[in-house]
Amino acid sequence: MMNLASPELAFKVCQLPNSGVGLLREEFIINNYIKVHPLALINYNNLEDNELKDCIDKITIGYKDKSEYFVDKLSYGLATIGTAFYGKDVIVRFSDFKSNEYYNLLGGKYFEPHEENPMIGWRGASRYYSKNYKEAFGLECKAIKRVREEYGLKNIIVMLPFVRTVEECKLVMKTMEEYGLKRGENGLKVYIMCEIPSNVILADMFCTIVDGFSIGSNDLTQLTLGLDRDSELVAHLYNENNLAVKRMLSNVIKTCKENGTKVGICGQGPSDSKEFAEFLVNEGIDSMSLTPDSIVKTIINLSKI
C-alpha cells in the first residue's frame, strides 16, 4: 500500500503497483486547500477580528455557511483519492495536527492552547470528544459520511490517531456515531494507529473494538525510547531497529494475528530500510504502506526473501 496526502498526485501514483492507500493524511488537505481553523469557520459569526473575517470571506467566497466550506473541500480531496484507488482500500486518518500546528491555521490563535510539549499533548483522539473541539471533529465525520454514502466510495476506511486508552477509543466511536458514522454500518471499518506503548500492551483489548491496526513506527519509537527525534541532543538515539522497538512490533503483530485483526505499518521505517522491511515480513505483518517513490524498490527487495 502507499502513503498519500495530495489529491493532485492521486491519478498519477495510482498507476504504480499497489494494494491501496494505507495512510491518507487529512492534514495536507486542511493545510493546503482549506487553510482555516475549523472552529474559526464554525464560530465565524462570533469572531471579533474583522481582518480575520475578511480573509475568511475571500477564501470561502460563495459559502454562506462557512462550516459547509470545510466539509466540501475535505470531501472533494478525500473523494479524489478514493476514486483514483477505487476497488482498493483507502485508509483515511482523521486529523492529527498538534496544537502548535493548528495554531498556524487562519484563526487558530483564538482556539488553541499553548503547550510546552505538543507532541504528547492535546492531539489525535483526545480532541475528538472534547467539548472544546467536538464540533470541529464533527465536520470531518460529515465529510467522510458524504464521501462514503453520497459519492459511493465505500472503499474509504477511517483511522483514529494517538488513541491512548481503550476507554478513549470507545468515547471517540460514540462521538462518531453522533455525527452519523457507526462502525459496521454500511460496511464502515474503523482502524487505529498503533503508535503508543499502551496500544501494544493492550492490543488484545483494542482488537475487540476495532477492525485493524496501522503501526506508526515514528511515534512508537519515540515513545518506547522516551526521546524527541527532533532534538539534536538525543536524535542519535532514535533507531527503529532498536531491540525494544522490534519487540513492541513483534508483540502487536502476534496479538493481532491471534485475534484475527488486520495489522499493517505506515511509518517511515520500511521505506528507508530494507532490513526493517524484511523483519516485518518475517514477523507476518499484513501490509506495509510506503512512500510512492519506495514502492517499486521495496517490492523488488522483498520478492528476493
N, C-alpha and C positions, 0 to 999 in steps of 0.2 A: 504494500500500500504506500501512499505518499502523503507527505505533509504539504499542505497548500493553504495559502491565505488570500491570494489575489484572484478575484474573478476574471481579470483581464488575461490571465495566463491559462485559465482552465481548459479551453478548447485546444490549446497548443500542447500542454503537458499530458493531457489525457490520451494522446497518441502513443506515449511511452508504454511499455508493458507494465501492467499494474493490476491490482485486485481492489481498487477503490481508493478512497481518501481516509486515512487513519487519523488525521488531525486537521480539521478546518478551524483555524483561529478566527473568532469574531473580531478580535482587536484590530486587525488590519482594515476591515470594512468600516468599523466605527471611527478609526483614526483618519482614514483617507477619503471616505465617502460621506460620512455623517458629520463628523468634526465637532459636534456639540454634545455637551454632557447631557445624558438623558433626563436628569432631574431639572435641568435648565429648560428643557422643552416641556416637560410636564407642568412646571411652575412658571411658565412664560408670562402669564397674566399678572403674576405677583412680583415679577422682577422689578427692582427699583433702579437698576443700572440701564439707563437709556441707550448708552453706547453699545452695550451688550445686546440689547433688544434689536438695535439697528442691524448689527452683524447677523443675528439670528434671522431677521426678516429677509436679508439678502440671500442667505443660504437656503432658507425654506420657502422661497417665493412660490406662490401658488397653493400653499398649505395653510388653511385657516386653523386647522388642528395641528399644532406643532408636534404632538406625540405621533400622529399618523406619518409624519415625515420620517421619523426614526424607524417605524415598523416597515414602511415602504422600502426605504433604502437598504435595510438589513435583509429583508425578504428577497429583494432583487439580487443582491450579492450572493446570498446562500443558494438561491434558485439557479443562478448561472452555473455555479459549480456542481450543484445537484444534477442539473441537466447534462452537463458535459460528461459526467460519470454515471449516467442513468443505467440501471441494471446492476450496479455495484454499490456497496455500502459507502456512505459519506458520513463520517462521524464529526458532528459539529460540537465543538467545545464552547459552552457558554462563556461569557466574558470573564477574563481573568486579569484585568488591569489591577495594579496595586494603587493605593490611594494617591501616591505622588504622580502616577501616570494619568489617573482620572482628573487630577487637579489641572493638568495641562490642556484638557479639552475646554472648549469655549464654555464659560460659566462654571467650570469645575471648582474654582476657588471659593464659591459660595456654598458648596455642598460637601467638600472633602475635609477630613480632619488632618492635622499634622501628626505624622507618626515617625518615631525615631528609627524604626526598623520595618518599613512597609513589606519587606519580603516575607515576614512571618506575622504580619498584622491583618488588617481588615481586607481580605481578598477572597476570591472564589466563593465557595458555598456560604461562608459566613455572612456575605452581603445579601444573598437572595431572599432570606426570610426575615431580615432585619427591617423593622419599621422605618428605618432611615433610607432604605434602598429598595424595598419590596416592589414599589410601583415601577421602578426602572427595570427590574428583572421581569416584571410582567410584560413589558414591551418586547423583550427578547422572546418570551414564550409565545406572544401573539404572532411574531414573525415566523417562528418555527411552525406553529399551527397553520398559518396561511400557506407556507411552502408545502407542507405535507398534505393538507386537506383541500385547499383551493387549487393549488398548482399541480397536485397529484404526485408529488415527489416523495413517495413513501420510502425511498432508499435513505432518507435522512434519519440518522440516529443522533440522539443528544448525549452529551457527556458533561459531567459535573467535575470541575477542578477543585483542588485543595479542600477535600472533604475530610475534616479532622476526626469525626466520630460517627458511629453508626446512627446515633440519635439525630445528628445534624443532617445526615443523608435523608432520613425519614422526613425531617422538617422541610427540606428543600422539595422533596417529591410531593408533599402535601401542598406546598405553595404552588408548584407547577399545576397541580390539579385545579387550584382556584382560577388559573388562567387557561384552563382547557386542555392541558397536557397530562394525560394519565398513562403511566406505564402499562403496556399491554393493550391499550385501547387503540384501534386502527393500526395495530402492529407496531406501536411505538416501543422502541428499545431504549433503555437508559444505561449508560456506562458511567464509570467513574475513573478519574485519573488516579493512578497508584503512585503517589509521589511523597507520601509522608510515612514514616515508620509504622504509625498506627494502622495504616491501610494494609500493611503486610502482616502485622501481628494479629489483627482482627479480620483477616481476609475471609476466613470461613463464615463469619457473621455477615460481612458485606455481600458475600456470594448469594445469600438468601434473599436479598432485596434489589439486586441489580443484575443486568444481563451480561456485563462484561467489564474488564479492567483494561486500561491502557497505561503502561508504566511510563511515567515521566522521569527518566533517569537523571536529568539535570538536577531537579529539586530533590529527588530521593538521595542522590549522592551528597548534596549539600547538607541535608538534614540528618543523614546517617553519620557523616563525619563531623557535623557541627561546625561548618565553615561557610563563609561567604566567598563564592568563587570570583566575585567582582573586586574583592580586596586583594591588592598586590601583596599584602603581608602574609596571606595564607593561601593564595591561589595555587602555589606549587604543590599543596597537599591534595588538591582536587584531582580525583582519579576514579573514573567509573569502573576501572578494572581492580580496584581495591577489594580485598577478600571480603570485608564486611558488606560492601555493596553487592558483591556477587552472591553472597549467602542470602541477602534480602531477596534478590531476584529469584534465586532457586526456590526459596520458600514460597513466594507468592505464586510462581508458576505451578509448583507442585500442588498447592492448595486449590488453585483454580481447576486444575485437571481433575482432582479428586471430587470436586463439586460440579463438574460439567459446565463451568463458566468460561467463556472466551477470555483469553488474555493475550494482549499484544504489547508492543512498545512503540512510543512515538518520540522518545528522547533522541538526542544527537549522537549518542554512542555508536550505534550500528552503522551510521553514515560515515563516521570518522575512522572506525577501527574494524578491520577485517577479523581480527581475533575476537573482539567483543561480539560481533555478529555471529561467528561460529559458536561461541559459547552459548548464546541464546538459542540457536537452532538445536544444539545438543541437549539443552535443558527441556526442549519440547515446546517452545513458545509458538503460539498460533499464527501470529503475524508481526511484521515489522513495518512501521511507517517511516519512510525515508525522505530526504530532500530529493526533488526531481533529478538533480544532477548526480545523485548517488545510486539511483535505482539500477541502471543497467550494469554498472561495475559490480554492485553487490550481488545481483542475480548470477553473474558470471562466476564471482568468487565462491558463492555458496553452492553452485552446481558441482564444484570440484570436491566437496566434502565426501 
